[in-house]
Amino acid sequence: MTLSAAAQTQAAPAAAAPTAGATAVPAKIAVIRFQLAVAQTNEGQRDFADLQKKFAPKETSLKTLNDEIDNLTKQLQSQGATLSEAERNNKAKAIDDKKKQLDRDVEDARNDFQQDMQDMYATLASKVYDVMQSYAEQQGLTLVLDVSQQQTPVLYSGNGSDITKAIIDAYNLKSGVPAPPPSAAQPAPGPGLQAKPPAPKPPATH
């Protein structure tokens, strides 16, 4: 019994050794601007350009209606003194009706644009996340922090810790989507349409 107890006492430190050694491995942390990574992939640039093309007719329609309202308003201001009260009221009502229609059309266009943007971004973000996870495992990273938002808890990170470009390059290589041709800057979306991508959280585990 004494020998058995002594053997157990001596075996305990040996069993604990691997655990102590594992905790001594230093953490390897990187940061990524995840939204930027998604948007700047070749696929992201291509899909966003396609989305803008899809909504270009609606933007033109909204601009036409907005210009029409401006012209009618100027006419009412310049001709108001020569019009009867009934004519002024009719023109004012026509302008008000068109403004209400413009507001409805802008709201509908904004909602449709944001929904399509959300769907497009979420699908691509999931695929970029998979590439990022594989890259992190290959590089032995223990933690990757997303610094896309302005209110990030990260106060400082060295240049070598930012893996945003590496993930963009890795995704472009995997997707096989060619870089978009150089072109003039994309025009801003029409009234009420926002080009800023949404920020859904990528899946936490795979």
Sequence and secondary structure as in RCSB ss.txt:
>XXXX:A:sequence
MTLSAAAQTQAAPAAAAPTAGATAVPAKIAVIRFQLAVAQTNEGQRDFADLQKKFAPKETSLKTLNDEIDNLTKQ
LQSQGATLSEAERNNKAKAIDDKKKQLDRDVEDARNDFQQDMQDMYATLASKVYDVMQSYAEQQGLTLVLDVSQQ
QTPVLYSGNGSDITKAIIDAYNLKSGVPAPPPSAAQPAPGPGLQAKPPAPKPPATH
>XXXX:A:secstr
 HHHHHHHHHHHHHHHHHHHHHHTS   EEEE HHHHHHHSHHHHHHHHHHHHHHHHHHHHHHHHHHHHHHHHHH
HHHHGGGS HHHHHHHHHHHHHHHHHHHHHHHHHHHHHHHHHHHHHHHHHHHHHHHHHHHHHHTT SEEEE  SS
S S     GGGB HHHHHHHHHHHH        S      TT   S       S  
